[in-house]
Amino acid sequence: MLYVRMLFLTAISIYTVRVTLQVLGAMDYGIYNVIANVIASLNFLVATMSSATQRFLSFHLGKGDIPAYNRAFSLLVWGFIALSVIIVVIGELVGPYFVNNVLVIPADKLHAARMVYQFTILTFISSVMMVPYHAEIVANEKMGVYAYFSIADGLMRLGVVLLLLFVMTDKLVLYGGLLALQGWIMWGIYFIYCKVKFPFCKISFVKDKALAKELGSYTGWNLFGTISGMLTVQGQSVLLNMFFGPLINTAKAIGDKVYTTVVNFSVNFFMAVSPQIVKAYAAGDNARMLQLGVKGSKISFFLLAVISFPLLCEMPAVLRLWLGESEVTAPMISFSRLLLIYSLIVSLEPPITQMIRATGQINRYQLQVGLWTLSYIPVAALVLWLGGAPTATLVTLIALYLWVMVIRVRIAHKTVGLPYGMYMNEVAVPLVKVSVTLALVYKLYPYLPLPGGFGGFCAGFAVALVLALGATWVLGLNRGDRSFVKDIVRRKLLRR
């Protein structure tokens, strides 16, 4: 269901962007996005608190301690209310000056821009207040419900855009207002569902200093890790701009779009396995937790490899179909391919990190990983200063992330007892076998006797997909994994 959700929302997003641009026009669309991005820059706070929320709720569910679960949920809800108040106060103090004096907005659009700013704050607050209820659904592993709600959210956003086709008022203001209304409607849906399905989870005034301190410490260290990752991403863009100018930033931005779309496949899988890892640790079932973490890491990589390999082989054709023949440049192709390789390494991390997060002991982990991650900026700057190409920044990032992955496994070994041999046999060795095989196939791919044109693209994509599936099935999965997959398919066919 999570994969269906992702594919559905991706299709809606692609169509919605196109229609919104047509309906609002380039000027209004640009105004809305620049204002929305000002508020969206605070999303790292939401991501940090969302991670903490899911961990604590899953942990207490795994222990079967409903009173502690209720206390944690109540504290988290009050925490999000406090965060919302802080955002509103800061937003109202700083935002109007920013809109009036910093942003470049035509005088006849200034009033509309101010209105949109207010609506954007309301929209962001609804997303903040939705986090504990979203986390509650995930912690209780109601993935189908979460998928349905996400699809409903996407359809409502599409409805907002289509409604603009039939109105003659200021479409920019109406668009902002309708999105704010839609956000709060979705919050209401989440709230009512959780209230009905999880009656044991009630909001109350809680005085639990120990739990509050634990929540604060966990969130603080998690925030450090999030900020270090964000600074790395933003720093790379700044370095590329300083050394090569905005055109390279455009090529990198296209690669980022490809990366974001593809990496969602492994994110969806991890969302399904994440609460189980925490619950297994809370229940004292360390063997199951380790198995989930190791299997999750391996499966995340192979799911992404099967999707990424055809894109690597056919990237020039994919970008031409998406952007148009005249828009595609060589740097776009290079950045997109390197970011796909980077996404494969990134896919290994979440299950391992979640095992460490399950313990709540993340200070050493976040400190070491965060400092190594931040070291990327001076290293990348040195590479460019020595005459490195723009893509050298990504090669450096891939190499650093591989090393940081080693650090993660070492910390998991010390924190949760992850055996090195288990990770090597279950993940590292199969991964290397499949990667080396696909790298050789990639080198030979241009010599395949494929027809030209769109038919050749389809044939090449299909061939690359089959080869990736074959390499994963034969070299990546062991006998137990293959039997497990066969059993699932057999049960599905019998059920039908």
C-alpha atoms as one frame of an Amber mdcrd trajectory, in Angstrom:
protein
   0.000   0.000   0.000   2.882   2.378   0.708   4.270   1.769  -2.786   0.835
   2.331  -4.350   0.626   5.541  -2.332   4.016   6.699  -3.558   3.323   6.001
  -7.232  -0.088   7.666  -6.993   1.253  10.778  -5.246   4.174  11.053  -7.686
   1.761  11.048 -10.634  -0.493  13.621  -8.923   2.503  15.806  -8.052   3.801
  15.849 -11.630   0.362  16.743 -12.997  -0.419  19.260 -10.234   2.810  21.225
 -10.791   2.040  21.495 -14.492  -1.590  22.632 -13.987  -0.708  25.022 -11.144
   1.889  26.738 -13.311  -0.668  27.121 -16.109  -3.443  28.391 -13.820  -1.427
  30.811 -11.684   1.049  31.889 -14.313   4.809  32.131 -13.893   4.657  35.300
 -11.745   2.117  34.107  -9.137   3.571  30.597  -9.077   7.023  32.014  -8.355
   5.667  34.299  -5.607   3.867  31.429  -3.872   6.877  29.126  -3.998   9.388
  31.652  -2.686   7.095  32.497   0.249   6.296  28.835   0.932   9.998  27.962
   0.906  10.675  30.547   3.624   8.391  28.622   6.003   9.346  25.207   4.619
  12.942  25.862   5.715  11.714  24.953   9.212  10.795  21.445   8.081  13.979
  20.071   9.634  12.417  20.770  13.055   9.317  18.791  12.105  11.421  15.917
  10.740  13.448  15.767  13.957  10.409  15.743  16.241   8.616  13.271  13.979
  11.482  10.805  14.349  11.463  11.222  18.134   7.674  10.805  18.275   7.667
   7.557  16.304  10.519   6.125  18.363   8.925   6.778  21.756   5.427   5.648
  20.748   6.734   2.445  19.126   8.963   1.774  22.165   6.141   1.938  24.715
   3.829  -0.083  22.464   6.525  -2.752  22.207   6.770  -2.893  25.997   2.988
  -3.032  26.280   3.084  -0.090  28.705  -0.075   1.821  27.718   0.083   4.383
  30.590   3.653   5.314  29.579   2.525   5.427  25.942  -0.249   7.835  26.916
   2.137  10.045  28.916   4.604  10.190  26.016   1.850  10.987  23.518   0.447
  13.766  25.721   3.869  15.328  26.269   4.589  15.194  22.543   1.268  16.810
  21.617   1.878  19.636  24.098   5.388  19.949  22.704   4.041  20.386  19.188
   1.518  22.948  20.428   4.376  24.906  22.032   6.426  24.660  18.822   3.430
  25.931  16.820   3.059  28.960  19.109   6.784  29.749  18.778   6.599  29.469
  14.974   3.577  31.793  14.831   5.210  34.409  17.084   8.524  34.386  15.200
   6.731  34.226  11.859   4.603  37.273  12.661   7.572  39.234  13.978   9.992
  38.491  11.130   7.815  37.449   8.188   6.084  40.726   7.272   9.416  42.578
   7.142  10.879  39.792   5.008   7.957  39.885   2.547   7.842  43.690   2.366
  11.546  44.510   2.260  13.636  41.481   1.282  11.661  39.585  -1.345  11.387
  41.159  -4.789   7.617  41.288  -5.423   5.751  43.635  -7.835   3.818  46.381
  -6.025   0.449  45.208  -7.384   1.087  41.723  -5.954   2.327  42.791  -2.519
  -1.065  42.544  -0.767  -1.636  39.079  -2.233   1.856  38.035  -1.116   1.113
  39.145   2.469  -2.105  37.115   2.471  -0.317  34.083   1.064   2.312  34.379
   3.794  -0.375  34.199   6.493  -2.024  31.216   4.814   1.353  29.505   4.496
   1.912  29.792   8.261  -1.506  28.219   8.859  -0.678  25.404   6.429   2.650
  24.734   8.113   1.087  24.675  11.600  -1.432  22.062  10.415   1.446  19.876
   9.230   3.192  20.339  12.595   0.089  19.375  14.576  -0.461  16.353  12.339
   2.888  14.763  13.264   1.875  13.027  16.543  -1.238  11.526  14.944   0.690
  10.411  11.882   3.293   8.859  14.198   0.525   7.111  16.161  -0.798   5.463
  12.994   2.703   4.346  11.941   3.579   3.105  15.441   0.438   0.962  15.402
   1.460  -0.251  11.910  -1.738   0.870  10.177   0.157   1.369   6.911  -2.907
   0.854   4.724  -4.756   3.619   6.571  -1.749   5.923   6.265  -1.580   5.197
   2.538  -5.308   5.927   2.083  -5.035   9.201   4.001  -1.993  10.248   1.931
  -3.848   9.500  -1.293  -6.843  11.502  -0.027  -4.454  14.367   0.752  -3.050
  14.237  -2.788  -6.523  14.161  -4.342  -7.616  17.155  -2.269  -4.559  19.115
  -3.391  -5.382  18.226  -6.989  -8.985  19.349  -6.387  -7.733  22.712  -5.118
  -5.760  23.256  -8.322  -8.647  22.177 -10.581 -11.047  24.473  -8.688  -8.884
  27.444  -9.652  -9.807  26.806 -13.290 -13.387  27.893 -12.595 -12.942  31.039
 -10.495 -12.245  34.612 -11.547 -11.044  36.063  -8.213  -7.387  36.521  -7.211
  -6.178  32.979  -7.785  -2.945  33.393  -5.836  -4.775  34.328  -2.606  -7.451
  31.676  -3.157  -4.795  29.025  -3.783  -3.045  29.842  -0.514  -6.327  29.910
   1.417  -7.600  26.620   0.008  -4.310  24.854   0.754  -4.501  26.100   4.358
  -8.094  24.836   4.636  -7.116  21.505   3.095  -4.264  21.088   5.582  -6.554
  21.558   8.566  -9.180  19.224   7.086  -6.500  16.516   6.862  -5.489  17.228
  10.468  -9.128  16.741  11.459  -9.268  13.403   9.628  -6.122  12.160  11.393
  -7.387  13.432  14.759 -10.814  11.790  14.474  -9.394   8.468  13.259  -6.878
   8.273  16.117  -9.522   9.331  18.636 -11.854   6.532  17.491  -9.342   3.730
  16.793  -6.950   4.369  19.684  -9.170   5.415  22.602  -6.420   4.524  25.083
  -4.416   7.460  23.767  -5.790  10.631  25.347  -4.340  14.104  25.698  -3.880
  15.074  29.334  -1.706  17.323  31.465   1.368  15.296  32.390   4.031  16.082
  34.985   6.781  13.603  34.215  10.133  15.366  34.425  12.138  12.212  33.703
  10.229  11.485  30.487  10.317  15.149  29.448  14.089  15.205  30.009  14.503
  11.990  27.996  12.384  13.393  25.160  14.310  16.663  25.196  17.728  14.957
  25.175  16.761  12.579  22.366  15.255  15.370  20.264  18.265  17.625  20.840
  20.814  15.062  19.694  18.580  14.088  16.786  18.361  17.770  15.848  22.169
  17.959  15.750  22.261  15.090  13.249  19.515  16.638  11.122  21.209  20.044
  11.023  24.585  18.532  10.076  22.943  16.722   7.156  21.094  19.871   6.077
  24.273  21.974   6.210  26.056  19.399   4.048  23.367  19.557   1.356  23.171
  23.366   1.401  26.953  23.699   1.577  27.413  21.591  -1.528  25.039  23.859
  -3.484  26.883  26.967  -2.279  30.281  25.536  -3.227  29.082  24.617  -6.713
  27.673  28.126  -7.145  30.892  29.768  -5.950  33.172  27.758  -8.248  30.986
  27.201 -11.340  27.958  29.530 -11.297  24.163  28.985 -11.376  24.029  26.717
 -14.438  25.742  23.943 -12.475  23.192  24.500  -9.692  20.456  23.877 -12.248
  22.066  20.595 -13.310  22.429  19.591  -9.646  18.778  20.524  -8.981  17.605
  18.152 -11.731  19.749  15.393 -10.244  18.210  16.130  -6.829  14.715  15.658
  -8.294  15.714  12.257  -9.685  17.295  11.324  -6.340  14.238  12.378  -4.306
  11.825  10.448  -6.516  13.843   7.224  -6.503  14.865   7.228  -2.836  11.191
   7.325  -1.809  10.996   3.627  -2.720  13.364   2.664   0.094  11.786   5.257
   2.428   8.409   3.558   2.016   9.884   0.157   2.816  11.691   1.529   5.863
   8.487   3.151   7.136   6.913  -0.305   7.291   9.821  -1.952   9.135  10.765
   0.974  11.428   8.175   0.458  14.219   8.868  -3.287  14.270  12.566  -2.677
  15.028  11.735  -0.436  18.001   9.021  -2.786  19.282  11.352  -5.795  19.088
  13.970  -3.936  21.152  11.368  -2.796  23.698  10.093  -6.374  24.048  13.649
  -7.590  24.715  13.753  -9.620  21.483  17.248  -8.560  20.439  17.623 -11.358
  17.868  14.509 -10.257  15.988  15.602  -6.614  16.111  19.000  -7.475  14.616
  17.384  -9.630  11.941  14.951  -6.841  11.026  17.768  -4.273  10.872  20.054
  -6.418   8.729  17.315  -7.695   6.417  15.873  -4.189   6.175  19.223  -2.755
   5.145  19.738  -5.414   2.469  16.206  -5.302   1.040  16.204  -1.490   0.945
  19.381  -1.573  -1.150  18.141  -4.227  -3.581  14.718  -2.627  -4.055  16.461
   0.600  -4.987  19.075  -1.142  -7.154  16.386  -2.805  -9.288  14.767   0.589
  -9.896  17.979   2.596 -10.270  19.908   0.358 -12.686  17.580   0.886 -15.710
  17.622   4.626 -14.972  21.439   4.626 -14.852  21.595   2.893 -18.218  18.941
   5.048 -19.890  19.441   8.349 -18.049  19.989  10.498 -21.186  16.743   9.227
 -22.730  14.841   9.585 -19.436  15.899  13.223 -19.034  15.099  14.024 -22.677
  11.596  12.586 -22.294  11.066  14.546 -19.086  12.685  17.905 -19.866  12.836
  18.029 -23.650  15.752  17.464 -26.012  17.098  21.029 -25.874  17.096  21.307
 -22.057  19.293  18.301 -21.245  22.987  18.917 -20.609  25.913  16.599 -19.902
  26.231  17.787 -16.266  22.555  16.949 -15.669  23.166  13.371 -16.798  26.332
  13.028 -14.699  24.785  14.495 -11.557  21.667  12.341 -11.922  23.697   9.147
 -12.305  25.997   9.925  -9.377  23.043  10.829  -7.157  21.437   7.473  -7.979
  24.610   5.736  -6.798  24.574   7.923  -3.681  20.931   6.946  -3.031  21.914
   3.262  -3.004  24.408   3.898  -0.191  21.911   6.080   1.683  19.327   3.255
   1.546  21.568   1.080   3.754  21.503   3.516   6.653  17.935   3.899   8.076
  17.454   0.343   9.487  20.882   0.441  11.172  20.216   3.908  12.564  16.790
   2.843  13.817  18.310   0.018  15.862  20.532   2.553  17.612  17.634   4.990
  18.032  15.560   2.212  19.602  17.937   2.226  22.580  17.543   5.985  23.047
  21.342   6.235  23.376  22.003   8.398  20.338  24.360  11.057  21.693  27.608
   9.268  20.714  26.076   8.156  17.408  24.836  11.608  16.390  28.070  13.290
  17.512  30.372  10.997  15.529  28.189  10.756  12.429  27.364  14.489  12.521
  31.023  15.564  12.780  32.104  13.221   9.979  29.220  14.488   7.841  30.187
  18.120   8.463  33.762  17.353   7.397  32.422  17.016   3.843  32.257  20.798
   3.300  35.995  21.575   3.818  37.021  18.398   1.970  34.792  19.214  -1.021
  36.055  22.818  -1.024  39.634  21.541  -1.110  38.817  19.178  -4.003  37.340
  22.047  -6.030  40.184  24.412  -5.107  42.639  21.827  -6.437  40.799  21.876
  -9.784  38.221  19.123  -9.356  35.223  18.951 -11.694  31.714  19.761 -10.375
  30.886  16.058 -10.162  33.940  15.553  -7.931  31.861  16.945  -5.056  29.467
  14.005  -5.415  32.266  11.453  -5.752  33.666  12.882  -2.505  30.238  12.633
  -0.864  29.820   8.998  -1.945  33.252   8.072  -0.558  32.563   9.890   2.726
  29.142   8.294   3.123  30.642   4.833   2.614  33.082   5.552   5.444  30.288
   6.950   7.648  28.344   3.732   6.973  31.287   1.818   8.457  31.099   4.134
  11.499  27.369   3.393  11.837  27.893  -0.378  11.788  30.694  -0.064  14.370
  28.459   1.965  16.701  25.605  -0.518  16.184  28.025  -3.304  17.155  28.871
  -1.534  20.409  25.339  -0.294  21.168  23.028  -3.190  20.240  25.512  -6.021
  19.684  25.256  -6.185  15.884  27.752  -8.947  14.916  30.234  -7.871  12.251
  30.054 -11.333  10.663  26.280 -11.168  10.435  26.363  -7.807   8.641  29.157
  -8.915   6.322  27.452 -12.184   5.299  23.891 -10.834   5.124  24.524  -7.382
   3.620  28.066  -6.473   2.559  29.007  -9.598   0.570  25.707  -9.914  -1.389
  25.766  -6.163  -1.998  29.296  -6.286  -3.451  28.437  -9.291  -5.659  25.394
  -7.572  -7.153  27.115  -4.178  -7.486  30.181  -5.565  -9.276  27.994  -7.615
 -11.634  25.765  -4.651 -12.503  28.808  -2.396 -12.942  30.180  -4.828 -15.562
  26.772  -4.986 -17.266  26.630  -1.177 -17.268  29.985  -1.013 -19.069  28.765
  -3.493 -21.702  25.266  -1.983 -22.000  26.079   0.515 -24.814  27.143  -2.412
 -27.022  23.772  -4.191 -26.836  22.062  -4.396 -30.268  19.025  -2.289 -29.343
  16.821  -0.444 -31.873  16.736   3.355 -31.926  13.992   5.784 -30.939  11.368
   5.379 -28.241  11.039   1.658 -28.954  14.739   1.213 -28.293  14.435   3.120
 -25.041  11.577   0.876 -23.857  13.451  -2.265 -24.902  16.659  -1.109 -23.212
  14.834  -0.175 -20.021  13.145  -3.595 -19.928  16.436  -5.433 -20.559  18.211
  -3.470 -17.811  15.340  -4.134 -15.396  15.426  -7.883 -16.073  19.211  -7.967
 -15.639  18.979  -6.102 -12.319  16.240  -8.451 -11.096  18.249 -11.492 -12.196
  21.451 -10.343 -10.498  19.569  -9.560  -7.286  17.703 -12.890  -7.292  20.754
 -15.061  -8.008  23.564 -13.172  -6.221  21.819 -10.956  -3.682  19.284 -13.244
  -2.030  20.178 -16.415  -0.164  18.149 -19.629  -0.269  15.999 -18.582   2.678
  15.226 -15.188   1.102  14.202 -16.793  -2.191  11.965 -19.321  -0.424  10.350
 -16.497   1.531   9.565 -14.546  -1.655   8.207 -17.664  -3.378   5.934 -18.383
  -0.415   4.536 -14.838  -0.505   3.818 -15.083  -4.244   2.284 -18.533  -3.840
  -0.032 -17.345  -1.060  -1.099 -14.309  -3.090  -1.917 -16.491  -6.108  -3.858
 -19.004  -3.999  -5.822 -16.198  -2.344  -6.794 -14.835  -5.758
